[in-house]
Amino acid sequence: MFGVLTGKELDELPVQIDQFEFPPNYRIYSAGDVNEDVYTIRDGLVKAIARTADGAERIVRLYKPGDVLGLESLLSDGCQHTLMTMATVSVCRIPTRIIKRLLVKSPRLLEQLMRQWQISIERADYWLTHLTTGIIESRVAWLLKMLAELTSGEQPVVIVLPANQEIAAIVDATVESVSRTIANMKREKVLVRVAPHTYQCDLGKYHFDRLQVVD
């Protein structure tokens, strides 16, 4: 996030920028909390959880390295979602008051934050369009594609596969339906296990422009 600042602006940063490593399934903050910090992810994935009207929990966003968490703290008093780590996650924590002070001096930082908000909007659109509509295989395939795009771009693509319960909470399906779909993808070599919870992912059988399975 601070890559747009000049050397002088970086030199003026206070020392209260801390680095942390959170364990898997760590709650960074909860919906409704008053948050006074913004986090940038250095490594790992973070899930945003929302509670539906019937009390069920849905995963409504995934954040990757380079993303900024807690931007709403710059505008409001309460956090929108509960954020939890999906594995070990490294972050930098920056107090909101420091960012507000820097925004006065650096239009470039404001532009960078606006880009982060735009990315969040685009991901929300992606989520609604691809991960919550269509048949279950379509939704899971789009999720795998998104996870693949969150990697470094190396070939072959290797992803850390979320637990079936997490996938079900993302694609709005039952755990049983997700389990059957993932099992089929493993049989068809779309997913090939290379380490615990880690799979080589080959999505060549899907036409994502219209999500059809290639014969």
N, C-alpha and C positions, 0 to 999 in steps of 0.2 A: 504493500500500500504506500510506503514511503519512498518508493523508487522514483517518484516524480520530483522529489524535493532536491534542492541544490545542496552543495556541500556545506555552505554557510547555514542553511536551514537545518540540516542534519546535526551540525555542531551545536545548534541551540536547543536540540531536544533535551528535555530533562532526563534524569537517570531512572525515572520510575517506570521504564518499559522492561517488564519482567518476562522471562521465558519459563514455560512450564511443560511438563510431560504428564498427560492424564492417562490413567489406565483404561482398559476396555470397559464399556458400560458405565462410564463416569458421567454424572449429571453436572454439566457446566453451569446451567441455570434453569429455572423453571418458568413456565408461563405465568405472567403476572408479577414476577420478581422485579424489583427496582434495581436496575443494573447500572453501574457507574463505570463500566469498562467496555472496550471493544477488543475483540480477539482476531488475530490473523493466524490462519492455519499454516504451519510449516510442513507437517507430515501427518498423514492419516485422513480418515473420513469421519464426519460428524453428521448425525441425523437430527432433523427437526421434527418434533412430535406435537400433534394437535389432538385435542379431545373432541369427539363428535357430540351431538346433542344427546345421544343414547348412552354416553359414557365410554364408548370404545375409543381406543387410541389409534391414530393414523399417522404414518410417517409421510410428511408432506414436502420434504426437501432434503437433499443431500449436499453437503459442503465438502470441498476438496482442498488440497494445498493451494495457497494463494488467495483463498476466499476470506472474506471478512465477516465475522459474527458479531451480532449485537448492534448493528447500525441503527436500529430503532431507538437506542438509548440516546442518540443525538437529537431526537425529536420528541420523544414521549417518556413517560415515567415507568411504563410497564413493558415487560418482554412479551412478544407475541406468541412464541412457542417455547416448549421445553427442548433444550439441546443436550444430546447425549453422544458420547463417543461410540464408534462402532468397533474400534480396535485401539491400540495405543496411539495417542494423538499428541503431537508437539505443537504448541501455540506460543505466540507472543501476546502479552496483555498490555494494552495501552489505555490509561485512564481517559475517559471521555473529555474531561476538562482540558487535557493536553491537545486533543484533536481540535476542539473548539478554538483554542488559542492559535493553533497553526492555521486553521481555516481563514482567520482574519488576515494572515500574512501571505498565504500561498493559494492563489486561484487554481494552480495546478492540482493541489490536493483536493480541492472541491470537485474539480472535473473527474479526478480519479474515483472519488466516492460516488459521484453520479454514475460512473461506469459500473460500479459494483451494484448499485440499485437496478440499473438496466439489466445486468446479468441475472439478478434475482427475478425480475419480471419475466425475462425470456425463459428461465427455467420453470417458473410457475406455469407459463403457457404450455411448455413441453409436457409438464406433469399432467395437466388437465387433458391435453390432446391425445397423448400416447399411453399413459400409464393407468388411466382409470376408465378407459372405454375399449370396446372390442372384446374378442374372445381371450381367454386366459393365456393361451400361447402367444398371442400378439402382445399382450401387456408385458409378459415376462421377457419376450425377445427385445422389446424396446428398452426395458430396464437393463438387460445385459449390454445392449448397445451403448446406453448412457454410461454404465460402469466402465466399459471399454474406453470410452472417450475421456474418462477421468484419469486414465493411466498415462504413462509417459509417451505413449504412441509407439512403443517398440513392437516389433513383430517377432514371433507370434504374440498375439494379445493375451496377457495373463491378468486375471481379475481375482480379487478376494470376494467370494460369493457370500452374501449375507445369509443368515439363518432363514429357514423357511417361514418362521413366524414374522421375521422382519420383511421378507418379500411380500407376504400376504398383507401386511400393514401398509405396504407401499402401493400395491396394485389393486387393493380393495377386493380381495378374494379370500376364500377359506384356506386354511393351512393344508387341508387334504388336497384341494385342487392344485395348489402350488407344488406340493410334494410329488403328485403324479406328473405334472408338467416338467419339473426339474429331472425326475427319473427318466422320462422319455428323452429329454435333451442329452442326458448322459449316455443312454443307449445309442443314440444317433450320433455321438461324438461331437455334438455341438459344445459340450463341456467335457473336458478331459482333466481329471485330477492330477496335479503335479506336486501338491503339498497339502497339508491340512488346511481346509477351507479355501484353497487356492486352486484355480482351474485355468487351463488354456481354453480360450473361447474362440470358436470358429463360427461366425454368423453368416458364412457364405451361402447358406441354403435359404436365406431370407432376402426378398426384395423389399427394402424398407420404404421405397416410394409408394408402395401399395400393400406392404406387408403380406406377401404371398410366399408360400414355401416352394422352393425350387425343387422340381422332381429330379 
